[in-house]
Amino acid sequence: MRRRTRARELALQFLYTVDVKGAGARDELDDFLTASGASRAARLFATQLVDGVLAHREELDARISALAERWSLQRIAAVDRNILRLGGFELLHSPDVPVRVALNEAIELGKRYSTAQSGAFVNGILDQIRAGRSFAADPANAPDERDEEEPAGAPDLGEEPS
């Protein structure tokens, strides 16, 4: 499994924990990631994702709530809710992550960790978030231009051998 895919998986698992236990659970992240056995690079990326989602949680929840017609945020399954937060964070606040990668990874997480319908649900909400974001400031970030997982010139986080 690619290190960023593994990091997203770990971030989702931990965000679910925060959803259940409350924001105070953030203090457990380092121990959780160390116990996972993931590479250093995956742990660093997972930490960035978790901290980013938590920092932007109110904004992400407001966007998800506005787009999930006839579904309150609390009615959305906890796994799906956190996949949407994670994918929404990457779409809105991670310009180094290609749009297609953020969408595909979130859809795959939905298929893997939730119900058969989750992939389509996640895709529908995140595609609306993607469509609402502004690319005017940097046309190079348009969806058709951002279709590689590891953009050229991206810093190597030192993938550790498994």
C-alpha positions in Angstrom: 0.0 0.0 0.0 1.3 3.4 -0.9 2.5 5.6 2.0 -0.1 8.3 1.4 -2.9 5.8 1.1 -1.8 4.3 4.4 -1.6 7.7 6.0 -5.2 8.5 4.9 -6.4 5.2 6.3 -4.7 6.0 9.7 -6.0 9.5 9.7 -9.5 8.3 9.1 -9.3 5.8 11.9 -8.0 8.4 14.3 -10.6 11.0 13.2 -13.2 8.4 14.0 -11.7 8.1 17.4 -11.8 11.8 17.9 -15.5 11.8 16.8 -16.3 9.2 19.4 -14.0 10.4 22.3 -13.9 14.1 21.7 -11.2 16.6 20.9 -9.1 15.6 23.9 -8.3 12.3 22.1 -5.9 14.3 19.9 -3.3 13.7 22.6 -3.3 10.0 21.7 -2.3 10.5 18.1 1.4 9.9 18.4 1.0 6.7 20.3 -1.7 5.5 17.9 0.5 6.2 14.9 3.6 4.6 16.5 1.6 1.4 17.3 0.4 1.3 13.7 3.8 0.3 12.5 3.5 2.7 9.5 6.6 4.3 8.0 7.8 7.6 9.4 6.6 9.4 6.2 3.1 7.9 6.5 3.0 8.9 10.2 4.0 12.5 9.3 1.4 12.8 6.6 -1.3 11.3 8.8 -0.5 13.8 11.5 -0.8 16.6 8.9 -4.1 15.3 7.8 -5.5 14.9 11.3 -4.3 18.3 12.5 -5.6 19.9 9.3 -9.1 18.4 9.6 -9.3 19.3 13.2 -8.2 22.9 12.5 -10.8 23.3 9.8 -13.5 21.1 11.2 -16.2 23.8 11.6 -15.7 25.0 8.1 -15.7 21.4 6.7 -18.8 20.5 8.7 -20.7 23.6 7.5 -19.9 22.7 3.9 -20.8 19.1 4.3 -24.1 20.0 6.0 -25.0 22.4 3.3 -24.4 19.9 0.6 -25.9 16.8 2.2 -29.5 17.4 1.3 -32.0 16.1 3.9 -29.1 14.7 6.0 -28.0 16.4 9.2 -24.3 16.0 9.9 -25.1 13.7 12.9 -27.3 11.5 10.7 -24.4 10.7 8.4 -22.6 7.6 9.5 -19.5 8.5 11.5 -17.1 6.8 9.1 -18.6 8.6 6.1 -18.6 11.9 8.0 -14.9 11.6 8.7 -14.1 10.5 5.1 -15.9 13.6 3.9 -14.0 15.8 6.4 -10.7 14.2 5.3 -11.5 14.5 1.6 -12.9 18.0 2.0 -9.7 19.1 3.8 -7.5 17.8 1.0 -9.6 19.4 -1.7 -9.8 22.8 0.0 -6.6 23.1 1.9 -4.0 20.8 0.4 -2.9 22.3 -3.0 -0.1 19.8 -3.3 -2.7 16.9 -3.5 -4.2 16.5 -6.9 -8.0 16.8 -7.0 -8.5 13.4 -8.6 -6.3 11.7 -6.0 -8.2 13.3 -3.1 -11.5 12.3 -4.6 -10.4 8.7 -5.5 -8.8 8.1 -2.2 -11.9 9.3 -0.3 -14.2 7.1 -2.5 -11.9 4.1 -1.9 -11.9 4.7 1.9 -15.7 4.8 1.7 -15.9 1.5 -0.2 -13.4 -0.2 2.1 -14.6 1.0 5.5 -18.3 1.8 5.1 -21.2 0.5 3.1 -21.6 -0.3 -0.6 -23.4 3.0 -1.1 -20.7 5.1 0.7 -18.5 5.5 -2.4 -21.2 7.1 -4.4 -22.4 9.2 -1.4 -18.8 10.4 -0.7 -18.2 11.1 -4.4 -21.4 13.2 -4.7 -20.6 15.4 -1.7 -16.9 15.8 -2.4 -17.5 16.5 -6.1 -19.8 19.4 -5.1 -17.1 20.7 -2.7 -14.6 20.4 -5.6 -16.9 22.2 -8.0 -17.4 25.1 -5.5 -13.7 25.8 -5.0 -12.1 28.6 -6.8 -9.3 27.9 -9.3 -9.1 31.4 -10.5 -6.1 32.3 -8.3 -4.0 29.5 -9.8 -5.2 27.9 -13.1 -2.5 25.3 -12.7 -4.5 23.8 -9.9 -7.5 23.1 -12.1 -8.7 19.5 -11.8 -7.5 18.5 -15.3 -4.0 19.7 -14.4 -3.7 17.9 -11.1 -3.9 14.2 -11.8 -0.7 12.7 -10.4 -0.3 11.5 -6.9 3.2 12.7 -6.3 3.7 15.9 -8.2 7.2 16.5 -9.7 9.3 18.4 -7.2 7.3 17.2 -4.2 9.6 16.8 -1.2 10.5 13.2 -0.5 9.5 12.4 3.1 11.9 9.5 3.2 9.8 6.4 2.8 11.2 3.8 5.1 11.5 0.3 3.8 9.0 -2.1 5.1 
